[in-house]
Amino acid sequence: MFLLSVAPLMVVLFVAALPGKPLFGVLLLIGACRFALTAVYGAGGPAVLQPAAGRTGVTLAEREAGVRRQL
């Protein structure tokens, strides 16, 4: 239930961050997608969502590591 309530909030933050910090906004959007996939799987969704959420999380971690290296 927590993930389902945080995902829309992250989308709102994505929209707010997009004009000033687009890369941060994209990271927020990827995180929101991961939270939504995990929440739907946890609520009894199809099993295909579990690896999809995992792959999304790995993508998010790779992007964040790339951003940190640039700083």
Backbone as XML, in Angstrom:
<?xml version="1.0"?>
<chain id="A" units="angstrom">
  <residue number="1" name="MET">
    <atom name="N" x="0.817" y="-1.187" z="0.000"/>
    <atom name="CA" x="0.000" y="0.000" z="0.000"/>
    <atom name="C" x="0.869" y="1.263" z="0.000"/>
  </residue>
  <residue number="2" name="PHE">
    <atom name="N" x="1.986" y="1.201" z="0.714"/>
    <atom name="CA" x="2.892" y="2.347" z="0.769"/>
    <atom name="C" x="3.404" y="2.701" z="-0.630"/>
  </residue>
  <residue number="3" name="LEU">
    <atom name="N" x="3.790" y="1.689" z="-1.388"/>
    <atom name="CA" x="4.349" y="1.943" z="-2.720"/>
    <atom name="C" x="3.307" y="2.571" z="-3.647"/>
  </residue>
  <residue number="4" name="LEU">
    <atom name="N" x="2.059" y="2.152" z="-3.499"/>
    <atom name="CA" x="1.006" y="2.730" z="-4.334"/>
    <atom name="C" x="0.725" y="4.189" z="-3.981"/>
  </residue>
  <residue number="5" name="SER">
    <atom name="N" x="1.001" y="4.577" z="-2.753"/>
    <atom name="CA" x="0.776" y="5.974" z="-2.374"/>
    <atom name="C" x="1.979" y="6.856" z="-2.709"/>
  </residue>
  <residue number="6" name="VAL">
    <atom name="N" x="3.171" y="6.295" z="-2.768"/>
    <atom name="CA" x="4.372" y="7.080" z="-3.060"/>
    <atom name="C" x="4.564" y="7.284" z="-4.568"/>
  </residue>
  <residue number="7" name="ALA">
    <atom name="N" x="4.173" y="6.323" z="-5.374"/>
    <atom name="CA" x="4.390" y="6.426" z="-6.825"/>
    <atom name="C" x="3.732" y="7.671" z="-7.429"/>
  </residue>
  <residue number="8" name="PRO">
    <atom name="N" x="2.467" y="7.986" z="-7.135"/>
    <atom name="CA" x="1.890" y="9.215" z="-7.707"/>
    <atom name="C" x="2.589" y="10.485" z="-7.206"/>
  </residue>
  <residue number="9" name="LEU">
    <atom name="N" x="3.027" y="10.471" z="-5.965"/>
    <atom name="CA" x="3.764" y="11.616" z="-5.437"/>
    <atom name="C" x="5.067" y="11.821" z="-6.205"/>
  </residue>
  <residue number="10" name="MET">
    <atom name="N" x="5.737" y="10.733" z="-6.544"/>
    <atom name="CA" x="6.974" y="10.836" z="-7.320"/>
    <atom name="C" x="6.707" y="11.357" z="-8.727"/>
  </residue>
  <residue number="11" name="VAL">
    <atom name="N" x="5.556" y="11.021" z="-9.286"/>
    <atom name="CA" x="5.213" y="11.546" z="-10.610"/>
    <atom name="C" x="4.978" y="13.058" z="-10.527"/>
  </residue>
  <residue number="12" name="VAL">
    <atom name="N" x="4.340" y="13.515" z="-9.460"/>
    <atom name="CA" x="4.145" y="14.957" z="-9.271"/>
    <atom name="C" x="5.493" y="15.658" z="-9.134"/>
  </residue>
  <residue number="13" name="LEU">
    <atom name="N" x="6.406" y="15.072" z="-8.378"/>
    <atom name="CA" x="7.743" y="15.644" z="-8.243"/>
    <atom name="C" x="8.496" y="15.627" z="-9.570"/>
  </residue>
  <residue number="14" name="PHE">
    <atom name="N" x="8.271" y="14.581" z="-10.360"/>
    <atom name="CA" x="8.873" y="14.511" z="-11.700"/>
    <atom name="C" x="8.447" y="15.698" z="-12.547"/>
  </residue>
  <residue number="15" name="VAL">
    <atom name="N" x="7.156" y="15.989" z="-12.544"/>
    <atom name="CA" x="6.640" y="17.114" z="-13.341"/>
    <atom name="C" x="7.232" y="18.428" z="-12.845"/>
  </residue>
  <residue number="16" name="ALA">
    <atom name="N" x="7.359" y="18.571" z="-11.525"/>
    <atom name="CA" x="7.907" y="19.810" z="-10.970"/>
    <atom name="C" x="9.399" y="19.955" z="-11.264"/>
  </residue>
  <residue number="17" name="ALA">
    <atom name="N" x="10.132" y="18.858" z="-11.290"/>
    <atom name="CA" x="11.583" y="18.906" z="-11.480"/>
    <atom name="C" x="11.981" y="18.999" z="-12.944"/>
  </residue>
  <residue number="18" name="LEU">
    <atom name="N" x="11.094" y="18.637" z="-13.845"/>
    <atom name="CA" x="11.442" y="18.558" z="-15.259"/>
    <atom name="C" x="11.984" y="19.862" z="-15.845"/>
  </residue>
  <residue number="19" name="PRO">
    <atom name="N" x="11.391" y="21.031" z="-15.596"/>
    <atom name="CA" x="11.934" y="22.246" z="-16.213"/>
    <atom name="C" x="13.334" y="22.624" z="-15.715"/>
  </residue>
  <residue number="20" name="GLY">
    <atom name="N" x="13.592" y="22.461" z="-14.427"/>
    <atom name="CA" x="14.868" y="22.893" z="-13.874"/>
    <atom name="C" x="15.951" y="21.837" z="-13.852"/>
  </residue>
  <residue number="21" name="LYS">
    <atom name="N" x="15.580" y="20.618" z="-13.522"/>
    <atom name="CA" x="16.548" y="19.523" z="-13.398"/>
    <atom name="C" x="15.974" y="18.287" z="-14.093"/>
  </residue>
  <residue number="22" name="PRO">
    <atom name="N" x="16.079" y="18.231" z="-15.413"/>
    <atom name="CA" x="15.434" y="17.138" z="-16.140"/>
    <atom name="C" x="15.992" y="15.753" z="-15.809"/>
  </residue>
  <residue number="23" name="LEU">
    <atom name="N" x="17.281" y="15.647" z="-15.551"/>
    <atom name="CA" x="17.847" y="14.335" z="-15.228"/>
    <atom name="C" x="17.290" y="13.814" z="-13.907"/>
  </residue>
  <residue number="24" name="PHE">
    <atom name="N" x="17.198" y="14.683" z="-12.918"/>
    <atom name="CA" x="16.600" y="14.301" z="-11.634"/>
    <atom name="C" x="15.144" y="13.891" z="-11.835"/>
  </residue>
  <residue number="25" name="GLY">
    <atom name="N" x="14.444" y="14.613" z="-12.702"/>
    <atom name="CA" x="13.060" y="14.272" z="-12.989"/>
    <atom name="C" x="12.919" y="12.897" z="-13.605"/>
  </residue>
  <residue number="26" name="VAL">
    <atom name="N" x="13.818" y="12.561" z="-14.513"/>
    <atom name="CA" x="13.770" y="11.236" z="-15.143"/>
    <atom name="C" x="14.045" y="10.146" z="-14.115"/>
  </residue>
  <residue number="27" name="LEU">
    <atom name="N" x="14.973" y="10.382" z="-13.205"/>
    <atom name="CA" x="15.242" y="9.403" z="-12.145"/>
    <atom name="C" x="14.012" y="9.201" z="-11.267"/>
  </residue>
  <residue number="28" name="LEU">
    <atom name="N" x="13.308" y="10.297" z="-10.983"/>
    <atom name="CA" x="12.070" y="10.181" z="-10.206"/>
    <atom name="C" x="11.021" y="9.365" z="-10.957"/>
  </residue>
  <residue number="29" name="LEU">
    <atom name="N" x="10.917" y="9.571" z="-12.251"/>
    <atom name="CA" x="9.937" y="8.837" z="-13.039"/>
    <atom name="C" x="10.266" y="7.349" z="-13.084"/>
  </residue>
  <residue number="30" name="ILE">
    <atom name="N" x="11.528" y="7.011" z="-13.261"/>
    <atom name="CA" x="11.929" y="5.593" z="-13.255"/>
    <atom name="C" x="11.628" y="4.976" z="-11.895"/>
  </residue>
  <residue number="31" name="GLY">
    <atom name="N" x="11.915" y="5.712" z="-10.823"/>
    <atom name="CA" x="11.607" y="5.205" z="-9.478"/>
    <atom name="C" x="10.119" y="5.000" z="-9.270"/>
  </residue>
  <residue number="32" name="ALA">
    <atom name="N" x="9.312" y="5.910" z="-9.773"/>
    <atom name="CA" x="7.858" y="5.772" z="-9.651"/>
    <atom name="C" x="7.367" y="4.538" z="-10.406"/>
  </residue>
  <residue number="33" name="CYS">
    <atom name="N" x="7.932" y="4.282" z="-11.573"/>
    <atom name="CA" x="7.563" y="3.084" z="-12.336"/>
    <atom name="C" x="7.928" y="1.819" z="-11.568"/>
  </residue>
  <residue number="34" name="ARG">
    <atom name="N" x="9.100" y="1.826" z="-10.973"/>
    <atom name="CA" x="9.523" y="0.652" z="-10.199"/>
    <atom name="C" x="8.596" y="0.426" z="-9.005"/>
  </residue>
  <residue number="35" name="PHE">
    <atom name="N" x="8.264" y="1.494" z="-8.292"/>
    <atom name="CA" x="7.363" y="1.367" z="-7.151"/>
    <atom name="C" x="6.001" y="0.839" z="-7.593"/>
  </residue>
  <residue number="36" name="ALA">
    <atom name="N" x="5.486" y="1.347" z="-8.707"/>
    <atom name="CA" x="4.177" y="0.901" z="-9.187"/>
    <atom name="C" x="4.215" y="-0.574" z="-9.592"/>
  </residue>
  <residue number="37" name="LEU">
    <atom name="N" x="5.261" y="-0.989" z="-10.295"/>
    <atom name="CA" x="5.372" y="-2.398" z="-10.684"/>
    <atom name="C" x="5.457" y="-3.308" z="-9.458"/>
  </residue>
  <residue number="38" name="THR">
    <atom name="N" x="6.260" y="-2.918" z="-8.486"/>
    <atom name="CA" x="6.403" y="-3.724" z="-7.271"/>
    <atom name="C" x="5.096" y="-3.784" z="-6.502"/>
  </residue>
  <residue number="39" name="ALA">
    <atom name="N" x="4.379" y="-2.678" z="-6.431"/>
    <atom name="CA" x="3.120" y="-2.641" z="-5.688"/>
    <atom name="C" x="2.062" y="-3.521" z="-6.352"/>
  </residue>
  <residue number="40" name="VAL">
    <atom name="N" x="1.973" y="-3.462" z="-7.663"/>
    <atom name="CA" x="0.982" y="-4.291" z="-8.358"/>
    <atom name="C" x="1.329" y="-5.769" z="-8.203"/>
  </residue>
  <residue number="41" name="TYR">
    <atom name="N" x="2.608" y="-6.104" z="-8.295"/>
    <atom name="CA" x="3.015" y="-7.507" z="-8.084"/>
    <atom name="C" x="2.691" y="-7.946" z="-6.658"/>
  </residue>
  <residue number="42" name="GLY">
    <atom name="N" x="2.996" y="-7.094" z="-5.691"/>
    <atom name="CA" x="2.733" y="-7.436" z="-4.293"/>
    <atom name="C" x="1.250" y="-7.571" z="-3.976"/>
  </residue>
  <residue number="43" name="ALA">
    <atom name="N" x="0.417" y="-6.894" z="-4.742"/>
    <atom name="CA" x="-1.026" y="-6.968" z="-4.523"/>
    <atom name="C" x="-1.662" y="-8.150" z="-5.240"/>
  </residue>
  <residue number="44" name="GLY">
    <atom name="N" x="-0.837" y="-9.013" z="-5.803"/>
    <atom name="CA" x="-1.359" y="-10.209" z="-6.452"/>
    <atom name="C" x="-1.349" y="-10.141" z="-7.966"/>
  </residue>
  <residue number="45" name="GLY">
    <atom name="N" x="-0.571" y="-9.254" z="-8.513"/>
    <atom name="CA" x="-0.467" y="-9.133" z="-9.970"/>
    <atom name="C" x="0.283" y="-10.305" z="-10.568"/>
  </residue>
  <residue number="46" name="PRO">
    <atom name="N" x="0.418" y="-10.318" z="-11.878"/>
    <atom name="CA" x="1.094" y="-11.434" z="-12.546"/>
    <atom name="C" x="2.575" y="-11.516" z="-12.163"/>
  </residue>
  <residue number="47" name="ALA">
    <atom name="N" x="3.093" y="-12.719" z="-12.218"/>
    <atom name="CA" x="4.477" y="-12.967" z="-11.806"/>
    <atom name="C" x="5.494" y="-12.272" z="-12.699"/>
  </residue>
  <residue number="48" name="VAL">
    <atom name="N" x="5.105" y="-11.910" z="-13.904"/>
    <atom name="CA" x="6.034" y="-11.253" z="-14.821"/>
    <atom name="C" x="6.430" y="-9.865" z="-14.305"/>
  </residue>
  <residue number="49" name="LEU">
    <atom name="N" x="5.667" y="-9.306" z="-13.396"/>
    <atom name="CA" x="5.976" y="-7.976" z="-12.877"/>
    <atom name="C" x="7.163" y="-7.981" z="-11.919"/>
  </residue>
  <residue number="50" name="GLN">
    <atom name="N" x="7.422" y="-9.101" z="-11.262"/>
    <atom name="CA" x="8.542" y="-9.136" z="-10.322"/>
    <atom name="C" x="9.888" y="-8.911" z="-11.024"/>
  </residue>
  <residue number="51" name="PRO">
    <atom name="N" x="10.224" y="-9.654" z="-12.085"/>
    <atom name="CA" x="11.496" y="-9.356" z="-12.757"/>
    <atom name="C" x="11.491" y="-7.999" z="-13.460"/>
  </residue>
  <residue number="52" name="ALA">
    <atom name="N" x="10.329" y="-7.554" z="-13.911"/>
    <atom name="CA" x="10.263" y="-6.231" z="-14.549"/>
    <atom name="C" x="10.601" y="-5.138" z="-13.536"/>
  </residue>
  <residue number="53" name="ALA">
    <atom name="N" x="10.083" y="-5.271" z="-12.322"/>
    <atom name="CA" x="10.400" y="-4.302" z="-11.272"/>
    <atom name="C" x="11.882" y="-4.366" z="-10.910"/>
  </residue>
  <residue number="54" name="GLY">
    <atom name="N" x="12.441" y="-5.558" z="-10.886"/>
    <atom name="CA" x="13.861" y="-5.712" z="-10.591"/>
    <atom name="C" x="14.740" y="-5.076" z="-11.646"/>
  </residue>
  <residue number="55" name="ARG">
    <atom name="N" x="14.389" y="-5.289" z="-12.902"/>
    <atom name="CA" x="15.168" y="-4.679" z="-13.988"/>
    <atom name="C" x="15.073" y="-3.159" z="-13.952"/>
  </residue>
  <residue number="56" name="THR">
    <atom name="N" x="13.904" y="-2.658" z="-13.618"/>
    <atom name="CA" x="13.733" y="-1.211" z="-13.504"/>
    <atom name="C" x="14.596" y="-0.672" z="-12.370"/>
  </residue>
  <residue number="57" name="GLY">
    <atom name="N" x="14.669" y="-1.396" z="-11.267"/>
    <atom name="CA" x="15.519" y="-0.982" z="-10.149"/>
    <atom name="C" x="16.988" y="-0.978" z="-10.509"/>
  </residue>
  <residue number="58" name="VAL">
    <atom name="N" x="17.418" y="-1.974" z="-11.269"/>
    <atom name="CA" x="18.821" y="-2.023" z="-11.703"/>
    <atom name="C" x="19.124" y="-0.850" z="-12.627"/>
  </residue>
  <residue number="59" name="THR">
    <atom name="N" x="18.206" y="-0.548" z="-13.529"/>
    <atom name="CA" x="18.386" y="0.597" z="-14.423"/>
    <atom name="C" x="18.501" y="1.882" z="-13.626"/>
  </residue>
  <residue number="60" name="LEU">
    <atom name="N" x="17.653" y="2.026" z="-12.633"/>
    <atom name="CA" x="17.688" y="3.216" z="-11.785"/>
    <atom name="C" x="19.022" y="3.328" z="-11.058"/>
  </residue>
  <residue number="61" name="ALA">
    <atom name="N" x="19.516" y="2.221" z="-10.526"/>
    <atom name="CA" x="20.795" y="2.243" z="-9.810"/>
    <atom name="C" x="21.953" y="2.590" z="-10.755"/>
  </residue>
  <residue number="62" name="GLU">
    <atom name="N" x="21.908" y="2.065" z="-11.958"/>
    <atom name="CA" x="22.965" y="2.375" z="-12.930"/>
    <atom name="C" x="22.953" y="3.854" z="-13.297"/>
  </residue>
  <residue number="63" name="ARG">
    <atom name="N" x="21.777" y="4.412" z="-13.500"/>
    <atom name="CA" x="21.672" y="5.835" z="-13.859"/>
    <atom name="C" x="22.149" y="6.711" z="-12.708"/>
  </residue>
  <residue number="64" name="GLU">
    <atom name="N" x="21.780" y="6.340" z="-11.488"/>
    <atom name="CA" x="22.207" y="7.135" z="-10.335"/>
    <atom name="C" x="23.723" y="7.081" z="-10.174"/>
  </residue>
  <residue number="65" name="ALA">
    <atom name="N" x="24.302" y="5.921" z="-10.384"/>
    <atom name="CA" x="25.759" y="5.807" z="-10.293"/>
    <atom name="C" x="26.427" y="6.656" z="-11.359"/>
  </residue>
  <residue number="66" name="GLY">
    <atom name="N" x="25.874" y="6.710" z="-12.547"/>
    <atom name="CA" x="26.414" y="7.546" z="-13.601"/>
    <atom name="C" x="26.335" y="9.027" z="-13.258"/>
  </residue>
  <residue number="67" name="VAL">
    <atom name="N" x="25.247" y="9.428" z="-12.625"/>
    <atom name="CA" x="25.081" y="10.828" z="-12.218"/>
    <atom name="C" x="26.098" y="11.175" z="-11.137"/>
  </residue>
  <residue number="68" name="ARG">
    <atom name="N" x="26.295" y="10.280" z="-10.209"/>
    <atom name="CA" x="27.258" y="10.553" z="-9.126"/>
    <atom name="C" x="28.675" y="10.670" z="-9.661"/>
  </residue>
  <residue number="69" name="ARG">
    <atom name="N" x="29.017" y="9.860" z="-10.674"/>
    <atom name="CA" x="30.356" y="9.947" z="-11.251"/>
    <atom name="C" x="30.568" y="11.289" z="-11.953"/>
  </residue>
  <residue number="70" name="GLN">
    <atom name="N" x="29.511" y="11.843" z="-12.518"/>
    <atom name="CA" x="29.624" y="13.121" z="-13.210"/>
    <atom name="C" x="29.813" y="14.278" z="-12.236"/>
  </residue>
  <residue number="71" name="LEU">
    <atom name="N" x="29.327" y="14.101" z="-11.011"/>
    <atom name="CA" x="29.469" y="15.182" z="-10.022"/>
    <atom name="C" x="30.860" y="15.131" z="-9.472"/>
  </residue>
</chain>
